[in-house]
Amino acid sequence: MQLQPKHVQPVVMAGIMAFIMTAFITWLNLGWRPDFLVLWARAFVVAWPVASLAAFVASPIAPKVTQAIIRRLNRLP
């Protein structure tokens, strides 16, 4: 099987989002501590695979939900 963008893109997107979110949440919960980078890295290593799985699950659902929202919003006066 040859990799295609639909296989790689969710993993890349999840990695970027997990990187940003784990940094923010780690900082929010703990502040700037001497071991911040270690704690952040640990959270990121756990979050990235979970986020990747979530992205694969959400990717077929998100366009349908988006279209439903757009249809409803466009019907508003």
C-alpha positions as CSV (number, residue, x, y, z in Angstrom):
1,M,0.0,0.0,0.0
2,Q,1.3,3.4,-1.0
3,L,0.8,6.3,1.5
4,Q,-1.5,9.0,0.3
5,P,-2.2,12.5,1.7
6,K,-5.4,11.3,3.3
7,H,-3.3,9.0,5.4
8,V,-0.6,11.4,6.4
9,Q,-2.5,14.7,6.7
10,P,-4.5,13.7,9.8
11,V,-1.3,12.6,11.6
12,V,0.5,15.9,10.7
13,M,-2.5,18.0,11.7
14,A,-2.9,16.1,15.0
15,G,0.8,16.5,15.7
16,I,0.6,20.3,15.3
17,M,-2.5,20.6,17.4
18,A,-1.2,18.3,20.1
19,F,2.1,20.2,20.2
20,I,0.2,23.5,20.7
21,M,-2.5,22.3,23.0
22,T,-0.2,20.3,25.3
23,A,2.1,23.3,25.7
24,F,-0.8,25.6,26.6
25,I,-2.5,23.2,29.0
26,T,0.8,22.2,30.6
27,W,1.6,25.9,31.1
28,L,-1.9,26.7,32.3
29,N,-1.9,23.9,34.9
30,L,1.7,24.1,36.1
31,G,3.1,27.4,35.0
32,W,6.8,27.9,33.9
33,R,8.6,25.4,36.1
34,P,12.2,24.1,35.7
35,D,10.8,20.8,34.5
36,F,8.2,22.3,32.2
37,L,9.8,21.0,29.0
38,V,10.0,17.4,30.4
39,L,6.4,17.5,31.5
40,W,5.3,19.0,28.2
41,A,7.2,16.4,26.2
42,R,5.6,13.6,28.2
43,A,2.1,15.0,27.6
44,F,2.8,15.5,23.9
45,V,4.1,12.0,23.4
46,V,0.9,10.6,24.9
47,A,-1.4,13.2,23.2
48,W,-0.2,12.9,19.6
49,P,-1.3,9.2,19.0
50,V,-4.6,9.9,20.7
51,A,-5.1,13.0,18.6
52,S,-4.2,11.1,15.4
53,L,-6.8,8.5,16.1
54,A,-9.3,11.2,16.9
55,A,-8.5,12.9,13.6
56,F,-9.0,9.7,11.6
57,V,-12.4,9.1,13.3
58,A,-13.4,12.8,12.9
59,S,-12.3,13.3,9.3
60,P,-15.3,11.6,7.6
61,I,-17.7,13.1,10.2
62,A,-16.5,16.7,10.2
63,P,-17.5,17.6,6.6
64,K,-21.0,16.3,7.2
65,V,-21.4,18.3,10.4
66,T,-19.9,21.4,8.7
67,Q,-22.4,21.2,5.9
68,A,-25.3,20.8,8.3
69,I,-24.2,23.8,10.3
70,I,-23.8,25.9,7.1
71,R,-27.2,24.8,5.8
72,R,-28.9,25.8,9.1
73,L,-27.0,29.1,9.4
74,N,-27.8,30.0,5.8
75,R,-31.5,29.6,6.5
76,L,-31.5,32.1,9.3
77,P,-32.9,35.6,8.4
